[in-house]
Amino acid sequence: MVDSVAGSAAAPATPAATTARKHTEVAVGILLRADGAMLLCTRPPGKPYAGYWEFPGGKLEAGETVEQALRRELLEELGVTIGAASVWKVTEHDYPHALVRLHWCKVWEWSGEFEMREGQTMEWQQMPLTVSPVLPGAYPVLQWLAEERGLEYSPE
């Protein structure tokens, strides 16, 4: 596994590398239906890891809270307005294109019709997942969600 709550399992960064690479703060929504299914979407064409499956969300803008960013991103990307969302877990992942800090929020309420506004695809998924590949930054969260259900999760 690449991620952990404390950080990436990559080689230790030198002080110069640490200062040269800042975290990109990202709000991520785990939309959950009453039957336990969770919403996964593909990354849009033209973005790093295009076609990989991920939980929806996006970068925090200056002055935004995690909940504000998640609310804005899900409206922009999916056309839905979410109910309350508070941070459940925080992980970090070091991708070649970005060092990200992911703020994971479970979301049980939303309104509006889902519209894939960035050319992505969506699927409601139960464990075990039937879609792949999944963005590596989601592995720890999928593991925790599986454990909550008394299941095991193994990345592809």
Stockholm file with secondary structure:
# STOCKHOLM 1.0

chainA/1-156         MVDSVAGSAAAPATPAATTARKHTEVAVGILLRADGAMLLCTRPPGKPYAGYWEFPGGKLEAGETVEQALRRELLEELGVTIGAASVWKVTEHDYPHALVRLHWCKVWEWSGEFEMREGQTMEWQQMPLTVSPVLPGAYPVLQWLAEERGLEYSPE
#=GR chainA/1-156 SS CCCBSSCCCSCCCCHHHHHHSCEEEEEEEEEBCTTSCEEEEECCTTSTTTTCEECCEEECCTTCCHHHHHHHHHHHHHCCEECCCCEEEEEEEECSSCEEEEEEEEECCEESCCCCTTSCCEEEECSSCCCCCBCGGGHHHHHHHHHHTTCCCCCC
#=GC SS_cons         CCCBSSCCCSCCCCHHHHHHSCEEEEEEEEEBCTTSCEEEEECCTTSTTTTCEECCEEECCTTCCHHHHHHHHHHHHHCCEECCCCEEEEEEEECSSCEEEEEEEEECCEESCCCCTTSCCEEEECSSCCCCCBCGGGHHHHHHHHHHTTCCCCCC
//
